[in-house]
Amino acid sequence: MSKVSIILPAYNVEQFIGECLISLVNQTFKDIEIIIVNDGSNDSTLKIIENWRGKDNRIEVINTHNYGAGSARNRGLRFAKSEYVIFIDPDDSCEETMIEELYSAIIKHDVDIAICNYYEVKEKGRIKMVVGGPYNKKILNKDEKNVLFNVNPTPWNKLFRRKLLIENNIKFPVDFRREDLFVISCSLMMANSIVCIEKPLYNYRVLRPGSATQANAKTLTDVLEILKLIKEYAISNNIYNYWFEEIEMISLKYGIMWYKISLNNCSFKNIRKYRYDYINFFRSNFNHFKSNKYYIEQNGSVSVQRKILDNFLFTKVGPYFIYLIYKLKKEIKRKKDL
């Protein structure tokens, strides 16, 4: 039995999957299994995967219909045999010591999750991104509850103890975008402890065409549904009161972020629906969020411009005004690029 299972969902990534697999098979930590879930690709992705399977017997391939990344990850998790698992995206790559350093940290500190910093990879180069600390130290969640909204809500820079996910029935929602937010939030709430590594060990490719990162007309609706699922999960596991302010802060942070992204990408006719969904979500779930201790603390450090913009999102005309500002900025940029 391998010590670490690497789960890789793959759908139409012929341009990137080779680079990703090179970074995985060349890991300095050799005791791994690489589970590739081909999610109904109709390009040459499967051919490339099968070629790699012929070269490395640590690679297993599961073929499915196109049910989405969440379903593919769930299937890979069911198939995994190792004590520890990590979910990698097929258009990204890992530094060659990534698994070794995460595994060493999770064993040394006897924690449920090990997290590393990462690089954002863009056309002009890569930028180091920080997930926060303290580094190389066992962090008990009950002592550092703000990790719930400070840690990036993505699975690819995190090594999990598999039983944390299995025993607590933490799965990727399959009907929504941004399903990562649910899994990371719930696993952090249910984990006893985590450890963070300061070294950036993952290369995250930003906004490739067709990637799940890009917003479409459905994204904000899905984010709000995911936030509801996080609340429901906490209630069903009798931890909601304990984590209430942190769950509220997650909802504020990602609700506002994806509301802005959606306004930047939506059509004019969708603004009214987005505004209704957004305001109704907070009225129904977190009607007194302005008294949240984290919100008060954060609000003291943000600019006046940011405060006005965030409050403007709750007004009738605000979303329309912000939408027009985004369109104007895009038009100015388009003319500059001509």
C-alpha positions in Angstrom: 0.0 0.0 0.0 1.3 3.4 -1.0 1.7 6.1 1.7 0.1 8.9 -0.4 -2.7 8.9 -3.0 -2.6 11.7 -5.6 -6.0 12.2 -7.1 -6.1 13.9 -10.5 -9.4 14.7 -12.3 -8.8 15.3 -16.0 -11.2 16.7 -18.6 -9.9 18.0 -22.0 -6.5 19.1 -20.8 -4.3 17.7 -23.6 -2.2 20.9 -23.6 -1.3 20.7 -19.9 -1.6 17.1 -18.6 1.8 16.0 -19.7 3.6 18.8 -17.7 1.5 17.9 -14.7 2.3 14.2 -14.9 6.0 14.9 -15.3 5.9 16.8 -12.1 4.1 14.0 -10.3 6.2 11.0 -11.5 9.4 12.8 -10.7 8.5 13.5 -7.1 11.3 12.9 -4.7 8.8 11.0 -2.5 8.3 7.7 -4.4 5.8 5.9 -2.3 2.7 7.2 -4.1 -0.2 6.1 -6.2 -1.4 8.5 -8.9 -5.2 8.1 -9.5 -6.3 9.8 -12.7 -10.0 10.1 -13.3 -10.6 10.8 -16.9 -13.9 12.7 -16.8 -15.2 12.0 -20.3 -12.5 13.8 -22.2 -13.1 14.1 -26.0 -9.6 15.4 -27.0 -6.3 13.4 -26.7 -6.2 13.6 -22.9 -7.0 9.9 -22.5 -4.4 8.9 -25.0 -1.7 10.9 -23.2 -2.8 9.4 -19.8 -2.7 5.8 -21.2 0.8 6.5 -22.6 2.0 7.6 -19.1 0.3 4.6 -17.5 2.4 2.3 -19.7 5.6 4.0 -18.4 4.8 4.1 -14.6 2.9 1.3 -12.8 2.0 3.7 -9.9 -0.5 5.3 -12.3 -4.1 4.1 -12.2 -6.8 5.3 -14.7 -10.5 5.5 -14.1 -12.8 6.4 -17.0 -16.1 8.1 -16.4 -18.7 10.2 -18.2 -18.3 14.0 -17.9 -19.9 14.5 -14.4 -17.5 17.3 -13.4 -14.4 17.7 -11.2 -16.2 17.2 -7.9 -17.6 13.9 -9.0 -14.2 12.8 -10.4 -12.5 13.7 -7.1 -15.1 11.8 -5.1 -14.6 8.7 -7.3 -10.8 9.0 -6.9 -11.1 9.3 -3.1 -13.3 6.1 -3.0 -10.6 4.3 -5.0 -7.6 5.6 -2.9 -5.9 3.1 -0.6 -3.4 5.3 1.1 -3.5 6.9 4.6 -3.0 10.4 3.1 -4.5 12.0 0.0 -4.0 15.1 -2.1 -6.1 16.5 -5.0 -4.1 18.0 -7.8 -5.5 20.0 -10.8 -4.4 18.6 -14.2 -3.4 22.0 -15.7 -1.1 22.8 -12.8 2.3 21.3 -11.6 4.1 20.5 -8.4 7.6 21.3 -7.3 9.5 18.0 -7.1 9.8 17.9 -3.3 6.1 18.9 -2.7 4.8 15.5 -1.6 7.9 14.7 0.5 7.7 18.0 2.4 4.0 17.8 3.0 4.2 14.2 4.1 7.2 14.9 6.4 5.3 17.8 8.0 2.0 15.9 8.5 3.9 13.0 10.2 6.3 15.1 12.3 3.5 17.2 13.8 0.8 14.5 13.8 -1.9 16.7 12.2 -4.8 16.1 9.9 -3.9 18.5 7.2 -0.6 19.9 5.9 -0.7 23.0 3.8 2.0 24.7 1.7 2.4 28.1 0.0 2.2 28.2 -3.7 2.9 30.2 -6.9 0.3 31.8 -9.2 1.6 31.2 -12.7 0.7 33.8 -15.3 1.9 34.6 -18.8 4.5 37.0 -17.5 5.9 34.7 -14.8 4.9 33.5 -11.4 4.0 35.2 -8.1 4.5 33.7 -4.6 1.2 33.4 -2.7 1.1 33.0 1.1 -1.6 31.0 2.9 -0.4 32.3 6.3 1.3 30.8 9.4 2.6 30.3 11.9 4.9 28.0 9.9 6.3 24.6 10.8 4.2 24.5 14.0 1.2 22.4 15.0 -1.8 24.6 14.9 -4.8 23.5 17.0 -8.0 24.7 15.3 -9.6 25.6 18.6 -6.8 28.1 19.2 -6.7 29.5 15.7 -10.3 29.4 14.5 -9.6 32.1 11.9 -7.8 29.6 9.8 -11.3 28.8 8.5 -11.4 31.9 6.4 -7.7 32.7 6.1 -6.6 29.5 4.4 -7.2 29.4 0.6 -10.3 27.3 -0.2 -8.6 25.0 -2.7 -7.5 21.3 -2.2 -4.4 21.2 -4.4 -1.8 22.6 -1.9 -3.1 20.4 1.0 -2.3 16.9 2.1 -5.2 15.3 4.0 -5.4 12.4 6.4 -7.9 10.3 4.4 -9.9 9.2 7.3 -10.7 12.8 8.2 -12.7 13.0 4.9 -14.1 9.5 5.0 -15.2 9.3 8.6 -16.8 12.8 8.5 -18.5 12.2 5.2 -16.8 15.2 3.5 -17.4 15.0 -0.2 -17.2 17.4 -3.1 -20.7 18.7 -4.0 -21.4 17.6 -7.6 -24.1 20.0 -8.7 -22.3 23.3 -8.1 -19.2 25.3 -9.1 -16.7 26.3 -6.3 -17.2 22.9 -4.7 -13.7 23.2 -3.2 -14.9 25.8 -0.7 -17.2 23.2 0.9 -14.6 20.5 1.3 -11.9 22.9 2.7 -14.3 24.6 5.1 -15.7 21.4 6.4 -12.4 19.6 6.7 -10.9 22.5 8.6 -13.8 22.5 11.0 -13.6 18.8 11.6 -9.8 18.6 11.8 -8.1 18.7 15.2 -5.0 20.4 13.9 -3.0 21.5 10.8 0.5 22.6 9.9 1.6 25.2 7.3 4.8 25.1 5.2 6.3 28.4 4.2 8.0 27.2 1.1 5.9 27.5 -2.1 5.6 24.0 -3.6 2.6 24.2 -6.1 2.3 26.0 -9.4 -1.3 27.2 -9.9 -2.1 28.2 -13.5 -4.3 31.3 -13.4 -7.4 31.5 -15.7 -6.6 29.2 -18.5 -9.3 29.3 -21.1 -12.1 26.9 -20.2 -10.9 26.4 -16.6 -13.3 26.0 -13.7 -11.7 29.1 -12.2 -13.5 31.5 -14.6 -16.8 32.8 -13.6 -20.0 32.3 -15.7 -23.6 33.4 -15.2 -24.1 30.6 -12.7 -21.1 31.1 -10.4 -22.6 33.4 -7.8 -25.7 31.3 -7.4 -23.5 28.2 -6.9 -21.2 30.0 -4.4 -24.3 31.0 -2.3 -25.5 27.4 -2.4 -22.1 26.1 -1.3 -22.2 28.6 1.6 -25.6 27.2 2.6 -24.3 23.7 2.4 -21.4 24.6 4.8 -23.9 26.0 7.3 -26.1 22.9 7.0 -23.1 20.6 7.4 -22.0 22.4 10.6 -25.6 22.3 12.0 -25.9 18.5 11.2 -22.6 17.9 13.0 -23.5 20.0 16.0 -20.7 22.5 15.5 -22.5 25.4 14.1 -22.7 27.5 17.3 -19.0 26.9 17.9 -18.0 28.0 14.4 -20.7 30.6 13.8 -18.6 33.7 13.5 -16.0 32.0 11.3 -18.7 30.6 9.0 -20.3 34.0 8.8 -16.9 35.5 7.9 -16.4 32.9 5.2 -19.8 33.9 3.8 -18.9 37.5 3.8 -15.5 37.0 2.3 -16.5 34.7 -0.6 -20.0 36.1 -1.1 -18.7 39.6 -1.7 -15.8 38.4 -3.8 -17.9 36.3 -6.1 -20.6 38.9 -6.3 -18.1 41.4 -7.6 -16.6 38.8 -10.0 -20.1 38.0 -11.3 -21.0 41.6 -11.8 -17.8 42.0 -13.8 -18.7 39.0 -16.1 -22.5 39.0 -16.2 -25.0 40.5 -18.7 -27.0 43.5 -17.7 -30.2 41.5 -17.4 -28.7 39.3 -14.7 -27.9 42.1 -12.3 -31.3 42.2 -10.7 -31.3 38.5 -10.0 -27.8 38.6 -8.6 -28.7 41.4 -6.3 -31.8 39.6 -5.0 -29.9 36.4 -4.4 -27.0 38.0 -2.6 -29.1 40.3 -0.3 -31.6 37.5 0.4 -28.9 35.1 1.3 -27.5 37.5 4.0 -30.9 38.5 5.3 -31.8 34.8 5.7 -28.6 33.6 7.2 -26.4 36.4 8.6 -28.6 39.4 9.1 -26.3 41.0 11.8 -23.0 40.4 10.1 -21.7 43.9 10.8 -21.3 42.9 14.5 -19.0 40.0 13.6 -15.7 40.5 15.4 -13.7 39.5 12.4 -15.7 41.9 10.2 -15.1 44.7 12.6 -11.4 44.0 12.8 -11.0 43.7 9.0 -13.2 46.8 8.4 -10.8 48.8 10.4 -7.9 48.1 8.0 -9.6 48.4 4.6 -9.7 51.6 2.6 -12.6 54.0 2.6 -13.1 53.2 -1.1 -13.4 49.4 -0.3 -15.9 50.1 2.5 -18.1 52.2 0.3 -18.0 49.6 -2.5 -18.9 46.7 -0.3 -21.8 48.6 1.3 -22.9 49.8 -2.1 -23.5 46.2 -3.1 -26.5 46.0 -0.7 -28.3 49.1 -2.2 -30.8 49.0 -5.1 -28.7 51.0 -7.6 -25.2 50.0 -6.3 -24.8 46.8 -8.4 -25.8 48.6 -11.6 -23.3 51.4 -10.9 -20.5 48.9 -10.2 -21.4 46.9 -13.3 -21.1 50.0 -15.4 -17.7 50.9 -13.8 -16.4 47.4 -14.7 -17.7 47.8 -18.3 -16.0 51.2 -18.5 -12.7 49.8 -17.3 -12.9 47.0 -19.8 -13.5 49.4 -22.6 -10.6 51.6 -21.6 -8.3 48.6 -21.5 -9.6 47.4 -24.8 -8.8 50.7 -26.5 -5.3 50.8 -24.9 -4.6 47.3 -26.3 -5.6 48.3 -29.8 
